[in-house]
Amino acid sequence: MATEFRINGQAVSSDAPAATPLLWVIREQLKLTGTKFGCGAGLCGACMVHIDGRRAFSCQTQLADVAGRAVTTIEGLSANSSHPVQKAWLAERVPQCGYCQSGQIMSAADLLKQSPHPTRDEITAHMSTNICRCGTYPRIVRAIERAAREG
């Protein structure tokens, strides 16, 4: 039985088994490769997406869990990289290797949706779900602060 859901505003259907991690449906079936595989255990945040407007680890979310729901990947955050977080990311020159960045941006966008003007402590706590192996944490914090200011 097919699982139907919306991804980046488009209705889709997947015949993958219900227990398939959403990450694999996104990357392998739907060919949206901005969402990355990092650890597969919900520990690094590279696979972060939004489900019904809230962040979620797509490697830990089963396909059945998104039936009838709305999923947003980095490709759907904005049509032209105009989301305030994406603009701040570029302005602050956050990316180094870039592998974790889509997950970082999805987490940051979730934070600013919940708390438009977070404190530095709130930023640090919220972003602790995402690992950056290059250590760009100071730039990540500055970018989130900029996005909050410039909206």
C-alpha positions in Angstrom: 0.0 0.0 0.0 1.4 3.4 -1.0 2.1 6.1 1.6 0.9 9.5 0.5 2.3 12.8 1.9 3.4 16.2 0.7 7.1 17.2 0.2 8.1 20.8 -0.4 4.4 21.5 -1.3 4.0 18.7 -3.8 1.8 15.6 -3.3 3.9 12.4 -3.5 3.3 8.7 -3.0 5.8 6.0 -2.1 5.5 2.3 -2.3 8.5 1.7 0.0 7.8 -0.4 3.1 6.2 1.5 5.9 9.2 1.1 8.2 11.7 2.6 5.6 13.5 5.6 7.0 12.1 8.8 5.5 15.7 9.8 4.7 16.0 7.0 2.1 12.7 7.8 0.5 13.8 11.5 0.2 17.2 10.8 -1.2 16.8 7.6 -3.2 13.2 7.6 -4.4 12.5 11.4 -4.6 16.1 12.3 -5.6 16.2 15.3 -3.2 19.9 15.0 -2.1 20.2 18.1 0.0 19.2 16.1 3.1 22.3 14.2 4.1 23.0 10.8 5.7 25.4 11.3 8.6 25.1 8.8 11.4 21.8 7.0 10.8 21.1 7.1 14.6 19.6 10.6 15.1 22.8 11.9 16.7 24.3 14.3 14.1 21.4 16.3 12.5 22.7 16.0 8.9 19.3 14.5 8.0 17.1 17.2 9.6 13.8 18.1 7.8 10.6 19.7 8.9 7.5 17.6 9.4 4.3 19.7 9.7 6.6 22.7 10.4 8.8 21.1 13.2 12.2 19.7 12.8 12.7 15.9 12.8 15.5 13.5 12.1 14.6 11.9 8.8 16.8 8.9 9.5 14.7 8.1 12.6 11.3 8.8 11.0 9.6 5.9 9.4 7.7 6.5 6.1 4.5 5.5 7.8 4.9 8.4 10.3 4.6 11.0 7.5 1.4 9.6 5.9 -0.9 12.6 5.2 1.7 15.1 6.6 3.8 17.9 5.1 7.6 17.4 4.9 10.0 20.2 4.0 13.6 19.6 3.0 16.3 22.1 2.5 15.2 22.3 -1.2 11.8 23.4 -0.1 12.8 26.0 2.6 12.9 28.7 -0.1 12.7 28.7 -3.9 15.8 30.9 -4.3 17.8 30.7 -1.1 16.0 33.8 0.2 15.1 32.4 3.6 16.6 34.7 6.3 18.7 31.8 7.7 20.1 30.9 4.2 20.9 34.6 3.6 22.6 34.9 7.0 24.5 31.7 6.4 26.1 33.2 3.3 26.7 36.6 4.9 28.5 35.0 7.9 30.4 32.5 5.6 29.3 29.6 7.7 30.0 26.6 5.4 33.4 25.0 5.4 33.0 21.5 4.0 29.2 22.0 3.9 28.1 18.5 4.6 26.1 19.3 7.7 24.9 22.7 6.6 21.4 21.6 5.3 20.6 20.0 8.6 22.0 23.0 10.5 19.9 25.4 8.5 16.8 23.3 9.0 17.3 23.3 12.7 18.1 27.1 12.8 14.9 27.8 10.8 12.9 25.7 13.3 14.4 27.7 16.2 13.6 31.0 14.7 10.0 29.9 13.9 9.6 29.0 17.6 11.5 31.9 19.0 12.1 34.8 16.6 14.7 36.4 18.9 16.5 33.7 20.8 19.2 34.3 23.3 22.7 32.9 22.7 22.0 30.2 25.3 18.8 29.2 23.5 20.6 29.0 20.2 23.3 26.9 21.7 20.8 24.5 23.3 18.6 24.2 20.3 21.5 23.6 17.9 23.1 21.0 20.1 21.3 18.4 18.1 23.5 19.2 15.1 27.2 18.3 14.8 29.6 20.2 12.6 32.8 18.3 12.2 34.6 21.4 10.8 33.8 23.3 14.0 32.0 26.3 12.5 29.9 26.7 15.6 30.8 30.4 16.2 29.8 31.2 12.7 26.6 29.2 13.0 25.6 31.2 16.2 26.4 34.5 14.5 24.3 33.5 11.4 21.3 32.7 13.6 21.7 35.9 15.5 21.9 37.8 12.2 18.8 36.0 10.8 16.9 37.0 14.0 18.0 40.6 13.7 17.5 41.0 9.9 14.6 38.5 9.6 
